Amino acid sequence: MNVLIIYATFSGSTLTAAQLIEAVLKRKGHAVTLKSANEADPSEMNNYDLVVLGSCTWDFSGLEGQLHSYFVDFAKKLQGKDFSQKKFAVFGLGDKTYTHFCAAVDHLEKIVADVKGQKIKDSLRIDRFYFNQEAETKRLQSWAEKLVSE
Ligand SMILES: Cc1cc2nc3c(=O)[nH]c(=O)nc-3n(C[C@H](O)[C@H](O)[C@H](O)COP(=O)(O)O)c2cc1C
C-alpha cells in the first residue's frame, strides 16, 4: 500500500507520532510519505491508497479545541473537492486537562466527511504524549498495525 501521512505540529509530538506510524507501516512493507500540512497539496492525495491526517489540538485567541492552522489552510484548499474513492484515517494529540480534549480529531474527521472520504478505522486520540510516551507509543503502534491489517 502507498500511504501519505499529513501532519501538523507546534512542539514536535505530532511529528514523532507520525514517524512512529511511518515506522510500523514501513516495517510491514508499505511505502510511506510524510508531509507537513503546509506543504501538502490536495491533488497529490490521488497518488496514495490511504491518507492519514494527524494534528495537535491548540488554543488560539483564548479559544481552546482548535486545529493546527496548517490544517485550517489545507481544509480551504480541499473545499468542494470529492475524495469519495479515497481511504482516510485520523489521529490527534491533546491533553485531557483541557475542556475540548483532542478536538483536532473532530475537526479532521469533519474535513474527511466534507470531501466524502472513507474513514477506515476509529480515530486515535493521544493524551499528553510527552508524559505518557511509553503507553501512548504502544497505542499508536497498535493503531498503525490495524490500519493495514485488511
Ligand atoms: C497553548 C496550548 C493549547 C492547547 N490546547 C489544547 C486543547 O484545547 N485541547 C487539547 O486536548 N489539548 C490542548 N493542548 C495540548 C496539545 O495538543 C498537546 O500538548 C500536544 O501533544 C502538542 O502536540 P505538538 O507537540 O505536536 O504541538 C494545548 C497545548 C498548548 C501548549
The ligand as a Tripos MOL2 file, in Angstrom:
@<TRIPOS>MOLECULE
LIG
   31    33     1     0     0
SMALL
NO_CHARGES

@<TRIPOS>ATOM
      1 C1         -1.3410   26.7060   24.1580 C.3       1 LIG1
      2 C2         -1.8110   25.2580   24.1550 C.ar      1 LIG1
      3 C3         -3.1540   24.9840   23.9420 C.ar      1 LIG1
      4 C4         -3.6240   23.6740   23.9360 C.ar      1 LIG1
      5 N1         -4.9760   23.4370   23.7480 N.ar      1 LIG1
      6 C5         -5.4390   22.1570   23.8160 C.ar      1 LIG1
      7 C6         -6.8360   21.8870   23.7060 C.ar      1 LIG1
      8 O1         -7.6780   22.7580   23.5450 O.2       1 LIG1
      9 N2         -7.2410   20.5860   23.7860 N.ar      1 LIG1
     10 C7         -6.3630   19.5500   23.9700 C.ar      1 LIG1
     11 O2         -6.7950   18.4020   24.0240 O.2       1 LIG1
     12 N3         -5.0270   19.7890   24.0730 N.ar      1 LIG1
     13 C8         -4.5480   21.0540   24.0060 C.ar      1 LIG1
     14 N4         -3.2010   21.3060   24.1200 N.ar      1 LIG1
     15 C9         -2.2670   20.1630   24.2770 C.3       1 LIG1
     16 C10        -1.5180   19.8280   22.9850 C.3       1 LIG1
     17 O3         -2.4020   19.4570   21.9550 O.3       1 LIG1
     18 C11        -0.5520   18.6750   23.2870 C.3       1 LIG1
     19 O4          0.4380   19.1450   24.1630 O.3       1 LIG1
     20 C12         0.0890   18.0900   22.0590 C.3       1 LIG1
     21 O5          0.8160   16.9380   22.4230 O.3       1 LIG1
     22 C13         1.0160   19.0820   21.3550 C.3       1 LIG1
     23 O6          1.4210   18.4900   20.1380 O.3       1 LIG1
     24 P1          2.6440   19.0610   19.2940 P.3       1 LIG1
     25 O7          3.8860   18.8080   20.0880 O.co2     1 LIG1
     26 O8          2.6010   18.2620   18.0400 O.co2     1 LIG1
     27 O9          2.4210   20.5090   19.0250 O.co2     1 LIG1
     28 C14        -2.7140   22.6020   24.1300 C.ar      1 LIG1
     29 C15        -1.3650   22.8960   24.3690 C.ar      1 LIG1
     30 C16        -0.9140   24.1950   24.3820 C.ar      1 LIG1
     31 C17         0.5380   24.4780   24.6750 C.3       1 LIG1
@<TRIPOS>BOND
     1     1     2 1
     2     2     3 ar
     3     2    30 ar
     4     3     4 ar
     5     4     5 ar
     6     4    28 ar
     7     5     6 ar
     8     6     7 ar
     9     6    13 1
    10     7     8 2
    11     7     9 ar
    12     9    10 ar
    13    10    11 2
    14    10    12 ar
    15    12    13 ar
    16    13    14 ar
    17    14    15 1
    18    14    28 ar
    19    15    16 1
    20    16    17 1
    21    16    18 1
    22    18    19 1
    23    18    20 1
    24    20    21 1
    25    20    22 1
    26    22    23 1
    27    23    24 1
    28    24    25 2
    29    24    26 1
    30    24    27 1
    31    28    29 ar
    32    29    30 ar
    33    30    31 1
@<TRIPOS>SUBSTRUCTURE
     1 LIG1         1 GROUP 0 **** ****
